[in-house]
Amino acid sequence: MSETFKALVLEEGKKAPVASLRQLEQAGLPDGEVLVRVSHSSLNYKDGMILKGLGRLARKYPHVPGIDLAGAVLESSDGRYRPGDAVVLTGWRVGEAHWGGYAQLARVKADWLVPLPDGLSPKQAMAVGTAGFTAMLAVQALEDHGLLAGEAEEVLVTGASGGVGSVAVALLARLGFHVAAVTGRPENQGYLEDLGARAVVPRQALSGAPGKPLLSERWAGCVDAGGGHMLAHVLAEMRYGGSVAACGLAGGATLNTTVLPFLLRGVNLLGIDSVMCGFESRVRVWQRLARLLPGSALEAMTTEIELAQLPDYADRILNGKLRGRTVVVLG
């Protein structure tokens, strides 16, 4: 018998998609080897863009957004998963080209899932979510390019109050780095210090340096969650041989710099994409996240909302008014 379930559905509108809560039939789900009962999802910047019809990230309607999900397997034709298994999904264009996590049921490809790591609940997994997964990839990229923890190794995190930035601050602090967190909201200083930041840098201090591609060397590494003019400024302040793991476009895709940071200081610009990551790597990343992030840190950075609140919270995340991670409860 086909089960009915609640979902947030986007329909094409004249100027922007129109979101509504609907009861859907299980038989109408897209193809996939695994049927998951979703208990939690999360709200990411990309979700906000999809909900508001920006960037044409979702092109087919009706559509169920939500770029990640956590829950339990109901049915599976793939031997890796059995009914009752706890699973998590990030990336793979779920919520864009394929119906995503803003529904109580999701049918997805088995290759997109990983087992929920020991030590993480579904809620905690979505407090990490795509943003935290991306942050871990960024931190590992810096480590792979020679960044070692130590008092002299000052590492910058831009967009630190957001989802990627908050998790990056907590991870880097946990690993023993001296973390400087950039935020445009002074009221978040205490929040960032509680996550482990040793210094909080006002966003305006990194407002860009037109005509100055090289400034005084300062940062041994950087997780850049914003892009745009701030990234150009950070590149100009990198120490010799330092690396920037770039994973955000909130500040725009234009990069106004020169080759001088790369030629004269050997700076590495590392692009981070949470989609292009194979199954074995995903499992290792999730297991490391489960080991490194204490539940208290995840609780401190998490706000819970319901499906009906998503359109309003989409406006907030696009306007930079949300802090940390926003978990959507579907159970």
C-alpha positions as CSV (number, residue, x, y, z in Angstrom):
1,M,0.0,0.0,0.0
2,S,1.3,3.4,-0.9
3,E,1.9,5.6,2.1
4,T,1.0,9.3,2.3
5,F,3.5,11.7,3.8
6,K,4.0,15.4,4.5
7,A,6.3,17.5,2.3
8,L,7.2,21.1,1.5
9,V,6.5,21.4,-2.2
10,L,7.6,24.1,-4.6
11,E,5.4,25.0,-7.5
12,E,6.5,27.3,-10.3
13,G,5.3,30.9,-9.9
14,K,5.3,34.0,-12.1
15,K,8.3,35.6,-10.3
16,A,9.4,33.0,-7.8
17,P,8.5,29.5,-6.7
18,V,5.5,29.1,-4.3
19,A,6.0,26.8,-1.3
20,S,3.2,24.9,0.4
21,L,2.8,22.0,2.8
22,R,1.2,19.1,1.0
23,Q,0.3,15.4,1.5
24,L,2.0,13.3,-1.2
25,E,1.7,9.7,-2.2
26,Q,4.7,7.4,-1.8
27,A,4.1,6.2,-5.4
28,G,4.9,9.6,-6.7
29,L,8.5,9.6,-5.4
30,P,11.4,9.6,-7.9
31,D,13.4,6.5,-8.7
32,G,16.0,5.1,-6.3
33,E,17.1,1.9,-4.6
34,V,16.5,3.0,-1.1
35,L,13.4,4.5,0.6
36,V,14.2,6.5,3.7
37,R,11.9,7.7,6.4
38,V,13.3,11.2,7.0
39,S,13.4,12.5,10.6
40,H,15.7,15.6,10.1
41,S,17.0,17.8,7.4
42,S,18.7,21.2,7.5
43,L,18.6,24.7,6.0
44,N,21.7,25.7,4.0
45,Y,22.4,28.9,2.0
46,K,21.8,26.9,-1.2
47,D,18.4,25.8,0.2
48,G,17.5,29.4,0.7
49,M,18.3,30.1,-2.9
50,I,16.2,27.2,-4.1
51,L,13.2,28.2,-2.0
52,K,13.4,31.7,-3.4
53,G,14.1,30.7,-7.0
54,L,17.5,32.2,-7.2
55,G,20.2,30.9,-9.5
56,R,17.9,28.4,-11.3
57,L,19.2,25.6,-9.0
58,A,15.8,23.8,-9.3
59,R,14.5,23.7,-12.8
60,K,11.6,21.2,-12.7
61,Y,8.4,21.7,-10.8
62,P,6.7,20.4,-8.6
63,H,9.8,20.1,-6.5
64,V,10.8,19.0,-3.0
65,P,13.9,20.9,-1.9
66,G,16.4,20.1,0.9
67,I,20.0,19.3,0.0
68,D,20.6,16.8,2.9
69,L,18.7,14.4,5.1
70,A,19.0,11.9,7.9
71,G,16.6,9.1,8.9
72,A,16.1,5.3,8.8
73,V,15.8,2.9,5.8
74,L,12.3,1.6,5.1
75,E,13.0,-0.4,1.9
76,S,16.1,-1.2,0.0
77,S,17.0,-3.2,-3.1
78,D,20.7,-2.6,-2.4
79,G,22.5,-5.1,-0.1
80,R,24.4,-2.4,1.8
81,Y,21.2,-1.2,3.5
82,R,18.5,-3.0,5.4
83,P,15.2,-1.7,6.9
84,G,15.9,0.1,10.1
85,D,19.5,1.2,9.2
86,A,20.2,4.8,10.2
87,V,21.6,6.8,7.3
88,V,22.7,10.3,6.3
89,L,22.8,12.0,2.9
90,T,24.7,15.1,1.8
91,G,25.4,16.4,-1.7
92,W,24.7,14.6,-4.9
93,R,22.4,17.4,-6.1
94,V,19.6,16.1,-3.9
95,G,17.1,18.9,-3.4
96,E,18.2,20.3,-6.8
97,A,17.9,17.8,-9.6
98,H,16.3,15.1,-7.4
99,W,13.6,15.5,-4.7
100,G,15.3,16.2,-1.4
101,G,15.0,16.2,2.4
102,Y,12.0,18.5,3.1
103,A,9.7,15.5,3.1
104,Q,8.9,12.7,5.5
105,L,9.9,10.1,2.8
106,A,12.7,10.2,0.3
107,R,13.7,7.6,-2.3
108,V,17.3,8.0,-3.3
109,K,20.2,6.1,-4.9
110,A,22.1,3.8,-2.5
111,D,25.4,5.3,-3.6
112,W,24.3,8.7,-2.2
113,L,23.9,7.4,1.4
114,V,26.4,6.6,4.1
115,P,25.6,4.8,7.4
116,L,25.0,7.2,10.3
117,P,28.3,7.1,12.3
118,D,28.3,5.8,15.9
119,G,28.0,8.6,18.3
120,L,25.8,10.8,16.2
121,S,22.0,11.0,16.3
122,P,20.0,12.0,13.2
123,K,19.5,15.5,14.7
124,Q,23.2,15.8,15.3
125,A,24.0,14.6,11.8
126,M,21.9,17.4,10.4
127,A,23.4,19.9,12.8
128,V,26.6,18.9,10.9
129,G,24.8,18.5,7.6
130,T,26.2,19.5,4.2
131,A,27.7,22.6,5.8
132,G,29.7,20.7,8.4
133,F,30.7,18.0,5.9
134,T,32.0,20.8,3.6
135,A,33.9,22.4,6.6
136,M,35.6,19.0,7.4
137,L,36.6,18.7,3.7
138,A,38.1,22.2,3.9
139,V,40.0,21.5,7.1
140,Q,41.4,18.2,5.7
141,A,42.5,20.0,2.6
142,L,44.5,22.5,4.7
143,E,46.0,19.6,6.6
144,D,46.9,17.8,3.4
145,H,48.8,20.9,2.2
146,G,51.0,21.1,5.3
147,L,49.0,23.0,7.9
148,L,50.0,21.8,11.4
149,A,48.4,22.8,14.7
150,G,50.4,25.1,16.9
151,E,50.3,28.4,18.7
152,A,52.0,30.2,15.9
153,E,49.7,28.8,13.2
154,E,46.9,31.4,13.0
155,V,44.0,30.1,10.8
156,L,41.3,32.4,9.6
157,V,37.6,31.4,9.1
158,T,35.5,33.8,7.0
159,G,31.7,33.7,7.3
160,A,32.3,32.3,10.7
161,S,28.8,32.9,12.0
162,G,27.2,30.8,9.2
163,G,26.9,27.0,8.9
164,V,30.2,26.1,7.3
165,G,32.0,28.7,9.3
166,S,30.6,27.7,12.7
167,V,31.6,24.1,12.2
168,A,35.0,25.0,10.8
169,V,35.7,27.2,13.9
170,A,34.7,24.3,16.2
171,L,36.7,21.7,14.2
172,L,39.9,23.8,14.0
173,A,39.8,24.7,17.7
174,R,39.3,21.1,18.6
175,L,42.3,20.1,16.5
176,G,44.5,22.7,18.4
177,F,44.7,25.6,15.9
178,H,44.7,29.3,16.9
179,V,41.4,30.3,15.2
180,A,40.5,33.8,14.1
181,A,36.8,34.1,13.2
182,V,35.5,36.8,10.8
183,T,31.9,38.0,11.3
184,G,29.9,41.1,10.3
185,R,27.8,40.8,13.4
186,P,29.6,42.0,16.6
187,E,26.9,40.4,18.7
188,N,28.2,37.0,17.7
189,Q,31.6,37.4,19.4
190,G,30.6,35.4,22.5
191,Y,29.1,32.7,20.3
192,L,32.3,32.3,18.3
193,E,34.5,32.4,21.3
194,D,32.4,29.6,22.9
195,L,33.0,27.5,19.7
196,G,36.7,28.0,20.2
197,A,37.7,31.1,18.4
198,R,40.8,32.8,19.9
199,A,40.1,36.1,18.1
200,V,37.1,37.7,16.4
201,V,37.8,39.8,13.3
202,P,35.3,42.4,12.1
203,R,34.3,41.8,8.5
204,Q,35.1,45.4,7.6
205,A,38.8,44.8,8.5
206,L,38.9,42.5,5.4
207,S,37.0,44.8,3.1
208,G,39.5,44.4,0.2
209,A,42.6,46.2,-0.9
210,P,42.2,47.4,-4.5
211,G,45.6,47.7,-6.2
212,K,47.4,45.8,-3.3
213,P,47.5,42.1,-4.2
214,L,50.2,41.6,-1.4
215,L,49.9,42.9,2.2
216,S,51.7,41.9,5.4
217,E,51.8,38.2,5.8
218,R,49.4,37.0,8.5
219,W,47.5,33.8,8.0
220,A,48.9,30.3,7.9
221,G,45.6,29.0,6.5
222,C,42.0,30.0,5.8
223,V,38.6,28.3,5.4
224,D,36.8,30.8,3.2
225,A,33.0,30.4,3.3
226,G,32.2,33.7,1.6
227,G,34.2,34.4,-1.5
228,G,34.1,37.8,-3.3
229,H,36.2,40.8,-2.2
230,M,37.0,39.3,1.2
231,L,38.7,36.3,-0.4
232,A,40.9,38.7,-2.5
233,H,41.9,40.5,0.7
234,V,42.7,37.2,2.5
235,L,44.9,36.0,-0.4
236,A,46.9,39.2,0.0
237,E,47.6,38.5,3.7
238,M,48.5,34.8,3.4
239,R,51.9,33.7,4.8
240,Y,54.4,32.1,2.4
241,G,53.1,28.6,1.4
242,G,49.8,29.0,3.1
243,S,46.5,27.6,1.8
244,V,43.0,28.9,1.4
245,A,40.2,26.3,1.2
246,A,37.4,28.1,-0.6
247,C,33.9,26.8,-0.4
248,G,31.5,29.7,-0.4
249,L,30.0,32.1,-2.9
250,A,27.8,34.3,-0.6
251,G,30.1,37.3,-1.4
252,G,30.0,36.6,-5.1
253,A,32.1,34.6,-7.7
254,T,34.2,37.5,-8.9
255,L,37.8,37.3,-7.6
256,N,39.7,40.6,-8.1
257,T,43.3,39.7,-7.5
258,T,46.5,39.0,-9.5
259,V,48.9,36.1,-9.8
260,L,51.3,37.6,-7.2
261,P,50.1,35.8,-4.1
262,F,50.5,32.5,-6.0
263,L,53.8,33.3,-7.7
264,L,55.7,35.3,-5.0
265,R,54.2,33.6,-1.9
266,G,53.3,30.2,-3.1
267,V,49.8,30.5,-1.8
268,N,47.5,27.5,-2.6
269,L,43.8,28.2,-3.5
270,L,41.9,25.0,-2.9
271,G,38.4,24.6,-4.2
272,I,36.1,22.5,-2.0
273,D,33.1,20.7,-3.4
274,S,31.0,18.4,-1.2
275,V,29.5,16.6,-4.2
276,M,32.7,15.3,-5.7
277,C,33.5,12.9,-2.9
278,G,33.4,9.1,-3.3
279,F,31.7,6.7,-0.9
280,E,34.7,5.6,1.0
281,S,35.9,9.2,1.5
282,R,32.4,10.2,2.7
283,V,32.4,7.4,5.3
284,R,35.8,8.5,6.6
285,V,34.8,12.1,6.8
286,W,31.6,11.4,8.7
287,Q,33.4,9.1,11.1
288,R,36.0,11.8,11.8
289,L,33.2,14.4,12.3
290,A,31.6,12.1,14.8
291,R,34.8,11.7,16.7
292,L,35.8,15.4,16.7
293,L,32.6,17.4,17.3
294,P,31.3,17.2,20.9
295,G,27.5,17.2,21.3
296,S,27.7,20.4,23.4
297,A,29.3,22.2,20.4
298,L,26.6,21.0,18.0
299,E,23.9,21.9,20.5
300,A,25.3,25.4,20.9
301,M,25.2,26.1,17.1
302,T,21.8,24.6,16.3
303,T,18.3,26.0,16.0
304,E,15.4,23.7,15.4
305,I,12.5,24.6,13.1
306,E,9.5,22.9,11.4
307,L,8.7,22.5,7.7
308,A,6.1,25.3,7.8
309,Q,8.8,27.8,9.0
310,L,11.2,27.2,6.1
311,P,10.0,30.0,3.7
312,D,10.6,32.6,6.5
313,Y,13.9,31.2,7.5
314,A,15.0,31.1,3.8
315,D,14.7,34.9,3.8
316,R,16.7,35.1,7.0
317,I,19.6,32.9,5.8
318,L,19.9,34.8,2.5
319,N,20.0,38.1,4.4
320,G,22.7,36.9,6.8
321,K,20.4,36.9,9.8
322,L,20.9,33.2,10.9
323,R,23.7,31.9,13.1
324,G,25.2,28.5,13.0
325,R,23.1,25.6,11.8
326,T,19.3,25.3,11.3
327,V,17.9,21.8,11.7
328,V,14.5,21.0,10.2
329,V,12.5,18.4,12.2
330,L,10.2,16.2,10.2
331,G,9.5,13.3,12.6
